[in-house]
């Protein structure tokens, strides 16, 4: 065994383990010894000795080496690693679900090139957060680092490679039938991320599946973890500019943008305008409600987080479903999906969760549902999306705030008597309005990692939303 490491290794570990995953700068927070210890601790936590762990990775330069280090730690503790290589995050969920095995995905999602990270799943693609095992993994990995390394068990595990892309693509095709849609021209911006691998397999014929009536216009499909064109973060409007321009230039019907690990999908209409993720959530929710009600499920449940548009629960309930409001967060949504048996879940951040995909999120599957709905009618996407975007949303606005309680106090004082408050996630303030007055609400939430307050506002009309937005920003930034 190696000599004990300094407390610096544990500090790096503590800095990289977040609420729902591991994330940090390569060579600083994340190093091979830290990752190897995490692999061992994960194997211990999920009881994988003598069993399997799936390990996949994205196209970042550091990802293959980190996947190998993680596998060394896991096999030292007796786990057999199924290495699925280059993949999207939702491919690891597919492998975790179909193989009924825990999984680890090396990716920093939409973060810049200097970062990497790990997304963990228990068997069946179940999420892991600090409260449900990630803290224990962190602490056990710290113990291994303090002891100087990972002690091997008597019967170490093995590593075997498995390509799951074709099976993944076939599974998604089995869930959404796109063969009968009208011919569509679709621009896809993969942002040099994993969508460059998965889109041709699922929406094209690269995995040996029949061709679909889709004319694909690819943007930045080359896998390149340095992100030479723009960051693979479609949530930032600056990273949608190339897609928006290409949709208009090519006369396309729509555009799709995937983040770095291709588990989130953003949509642009034929005019180059972004389609709000809440509208996509409502469209997909209604499709899934209709599908399972036709199979005899009387009141299917749909999960939505508390900063999606008010229209999402309205549409769900009008269609005969049950809308369940929850906090923001990947693992939280997965847990609520499992608890309620929900058929679908949607977040404002373009994460979409499907019961038929082990309650995990899958941006590609959401895109397929949108293509099926859009391609089954003749209206342009802007017209279809407008029917699902009746209210005005601010989008997420970040403000640097050193004293969050003081900002909360200013908000509560200003709105007491004219609003209701709840603290399900941050502070949600809902206006008490006269029967004929326009509704409004807003939510402020502190960032887990930065001195930021995140503000989301919705109003019945644009003027109401803007007035509330400006008043709250003045209070936050006072």
N, C-alpha and C positions, 0 to 999 in steps of 0.2 A: 504494500500500500504506500502511496506517496505521502510525504510529510504534510502536516496540516497546512491549509492555506490561511492567508490572512483574512480578517473580517471583511476585507474589500470584496471578496467573491460573494459573500452573503449580502452585502450592500448592493451589489450589482443585481443580484437575484431579486431582492426586495423592490428595487427600482423598476424592474421589468415586468413583475406580475401585477396585472391590473384587475379590474372588477370581473371581467369576463374572459380575459385571455392574457397572453404574454406579449409584450411589445416593448422594443427598445432599440437603441442605436447599436449597430453591429460593431464589435470591437470594444465597446464601452460597457453598456448594460448587458449585452449578449455576447458571450464568448463560448468556445467549444466546451470548456469545463462546466460552465453553468448549464448549457444545453444537455450535456451528458448526464448531469445530476438530475435535471428535470425528467429526462427519459426514464431513469431508474425510479424516481419517485412516482411518476405516472404509472409505471408498471405495478408498483406496490399498491398504489391507491385503488386501482381498478382490479386488483387480484389477478393479474395476467400471467403469473408464473404457470407454465404449462399450457397457456392459451395464446391467443393471437392479439396483436396490435397492428392496426393499419397506420402507415406513415406515408404522407404525401407532401409535395412541396411545389411552390410556384417558381417563376422564372428569375427571381432575384439571384445575383451572383453568389450570395452567401447561403442560399437555401439548400443546395445539394450537400454541402459540407455539414451544415447544421442537422439535416435529416440523418446523415451518417453518424454524427456524434450522438444524437438522440437514440438512434438504434443501438449503438454500443451500450448505452446506459440501460436500455430496456432489455436487451438480450442478456446482459450481465445479471439481471434480476430474474431471468428465466422465461421471459416473454419471447414468443416467435413473432418476428416482424414480417408483415406483408407490405413490401415497399411498392407503392403504386406510382412512384416517380412524379413527373410533371403532371399537374392536375389543377383543376379549380377547387375551391373550398367545398362546393356542393358535390363534387365528385367524391371527396372523402366522406361526406355524409351518406352518399349512395353506397360506398364500400362498407362503411360502418353499419348501415342498415341491412344491406343484402347479406353481409357476412356475419352479422350480429357480433361485431367486435368493436372494442374501443378504438379511437382514431386520434391522430395528431396531424395537423396541417401546418406546414411552415409557410407563413405569409405575414406581411404587414399590411395586407389589404390595400387601402388607398393611400397609405403613408408614403413619403418620399423615399428615394432609393437608399438612403443611409440607414433605413430602419429594416428590421425583420421582426418576426414574432411567431407565436404558436396559438392555434385554435384547437381546443381539446373537445372530444366527445366521449361519452361512455358508449357501451354497446347499444346499437339501435339508434345512433345519432343523437342521443340525449345530451343536452348541454351541461357544461360544468362552469360554475361561477365560484367566487370566493366562498360563498356560503354553502356550496354543495360539493366541495372537494378541492377547489383550486388553492385555498389557503393551506390545506393539509399537504398538497403536493409541494407548494413553496417551502413549507417548514421542513419537510422531509429532505428535499433537495439541499436546503441549507445545512442540515445535519451532515449529509454526505460531503459537502464542500468543506465543512469544518473538520471532518475526519480525514480529509486528504484524498478522497476518491470514493468510488462505488464498490462495495464489497460484492464479489460475484457469488452466486448461489452454486450449489454442487452440480446442477445440471443447467448450464446456460442455454439460452434459446438460439434460434437460427434466424437468418434473413432470406426471404425469397421474394422475387419480383413478380408483379402481377399487373397487367394492363387492363384497366376497367373501362376505358373510354367508350368502346363499342357497346358494352352492356349498359353503361350509363345513358348513352344516346338512345338506345333502343327502349330503355325504360321510360324516358321522358316522352318519346314518340307514342308509347302505349297509353300515356295519361292524357294527351291532347292530340286530337286528330286534325292535322293541318292539310291533309291531302285535298280537301274539297274547297279551300278558300280561293277567292278570286286571285288572279296574278297580281303580285305586289312587288314593287321595287323598294328595297330596304337598305339603307346605309347603316353599317355597323362600325362603331368606333371601339376597338378593343383596347386602346390606350397602351399598346405593347404588352398588355397583360394576358392572363390565361384565357380570356375570351377568344384570342387568336387561335387557340387549340380547340376549344369546345364548340364555338359557333359553327365552323365548317362540319363538325361531326354531327351536331344535332339538327341544325337548320339546312345543312348541305348534305352531300353524299360522301364526305371524307371517311366516314366510318362504315361505308358499305350499305347504308340505308337508301331507300328510293328517293329520288329527287323530289323536292316540293315545288309548288308554283311560286317560288320566291326568287327574284333576281337580286343577288347580294352585291352590294358595293362595299368592299372592305376598306377600312381605314386603320392603319397601324396594327396589323395582325402579326407582325414579327415579334416574337417573344424577346423582350429586352428589359431587364430589370433596372436599367439606368434611366428608363422613361425619356428617350431623346426628343419626343414630340411635345408631350405635356404630361403632367402627373395624372395617374389613373384614378382620379377622384372626381367623378361626375357631379358630386354634390356642390362643387365650386363652379359657378357659372362660367368662369374663364376657361375651364376645361371642356366645355360643350361647344365652344365657338367653332372649331373645325367641323364638328358634326353638323351643326346648324347650317353652316355655309355649304357643306357638301350636299345636304338634303335639297336645298334650293337649287344649287347648280345642276344636280342630276335629275331634277324633277321627280324626286322620290316620293313615295307615299308616306314614309315615316323614317325616323332614325332611332337606333338603339345604342346606348353607351353603357359599357360594363366597367366596373372598377377593377383594380389590379388582380384580385383573386376570383373575379367574375361571379361573385355570389349576389351582387346587386345590379339591377338594370334600371336605367333611366331612359325616358322616351321623349322624342322630339316629333312634333307634327309636321305636316307637309309645308308649312310656312316657316319652319325652323324655330318654332316656339316650343319651349319646354312644357310637357304635360305633367301636371302636379302628381307626385306619387300617391296622394290620397285618391285621385281620380282612378289611377290604375288599380289601387286596392279595392275601390268600390266595384269596378268592372269585373275584376277577378272574383270578388266575393259573391256577386250575383250569379256568376256562372257556376260557381261551386255549390251555392245554395240550390239553384235550379237542378243541378245534376243529382245531388243526394236526395232532394225531395222527390224527384222522379223515381228514386229507388226505394222510397218509403220512409225516409227520415223526416219526421214531421217538423221539428224546429231545430235545424242545425245551428250550432254556435259559431260565431266569427269573433276573433280577437282583434282589437285595435288599440294602439297605444293612445295615451291621453292627448297627444298633440297632432293626431290626424284630424282631418276636417270633420266637423259636425255632420257633414253629409254622409260619411261612411256609416255610422250607426243608424241614421235615418233610413238609408237605402236598405241596410240589412234587415231592419225591423219591418219595413214596408214589404219586403220580399218573403216574410214569414220566418226570418231567422232571429236568433238571439245575439245581441251585440254585447260583448264583455270588454269593458275599459280596463286597461292595465298600464303599469309603468313602462317607461322606455327601457329597452335592453334586450339583447339577443337571448341570453340564457333565461331571462324572466319570461319572455314570450314563449319560448319552447316549453318551459315548465307549465305555464298556463294552458298552452295547447294540450299538453298531456293531461292535466287535471280536469279540463272541461270536455275533452274529446272534440275540440273545435275542428271544423273542416278546413278552416283557413285563418290566417292571421296576417295583418298588414301594419307596417310602420311607416312613419313620415319619411324615413331615411332610405326608402326603397328596398327594405328587406321584406320579403313575402314568404310566408310559412304555409306548408301544405300537409294536411293529415296523411295524404297518400304518398308523401315523401318523408315518412317517419317524423312528421311534425317539424321538420327542419326547413330552413329557408333556402330558396332556390330562385335566383333572378331569371335564369333561363326559362324556367317553367312559367313564371309570371309573364315573360315576354311572349311565350307560346300562347298562353291564354288570351293576351291582348291581340296577337295576330289572328287568332281564331275568331274572336269577336269582331274585330275590325274587318277582317277578310270575308266575313259572312254577311256583310251589308255593303251598301254602295256609297254612303256619305264619306266625305273626307274626315281624317282623324280629328282635325280641329273642331269639327261639328260634333262628332261623337264625344270627344273629351269635354266640350262645353256643357253637355248634358249632365256630366258627373262633376262639374266644378261650379256650382251655383253661388258659392260664397267667396269672399276675398280673404286670402291668406297672406301673411307677411313673409313667410319663409323664416328660417332660423337666423336670428341676429345676435351676434356675440359682442359683449362689452367686457372690458377688463375692469374687474371690481376687486379691490383688496379686502373690503369689509362687507361680506355678503349679508350677515344679519342686519347691519344698518340699512342696506338697500331694501331688504324685506320690510323692515319697520317703516321706511318711507312709503313703500307701496301700500301696506296695510292701512296706514294712517290716511293716505289720500283716497283710498277706495272704500273705507268703512262707511256703511250706510247706503252705498249704491251698488254693492256687489257681494256675492257669496265667495267664501274661500274654502279650498281644500288643499291638503298636503300629501296627496297620494304619491306625487313625485315632484319635488320642488314645491312651488306655490302656484296653484291654478286659481284664477280670479274670474268669476262669471258675473256679468252685469245683471242687475235687477232692473228690468226695463218695463215700461208700460206695454200693454197688449199690442199696440200698433207701432211700437218703437222697434228699430232694428236691433237684433241681438249682437252681442260681442263676448269674447272671452280671451284671456291670455294666460300663458304659463311661463314662469321663469324657473330655470333649473341651473344649479351650479355645475360646472365641469368637474369630473372626477380627478383630472390631472393638471388643470391650469386654473389661474385666478380669473375665471370667466363666468359670467352669467349668460345663459342662453335664453333668448326671448322668442316666443312664437305667439302670434296674434291672429285671430280670425274675427271677421265681422260680416254681417249680413250683406253689406255692400262695401265698395272700396273706400268711400269717404269715412264710414264708421271705423273700418279697420285702421285707416291712416291716422285718424284722430286719437284712437286708443294707443296705437303704436308710438306715436310721437310723445304722448303724455307719459307713458311708462318709460320710454328711453330717457326722458328728462329726469325722471325720478332715479333710475338706475345710475345715471352718469352724473348725478348732482355732486 
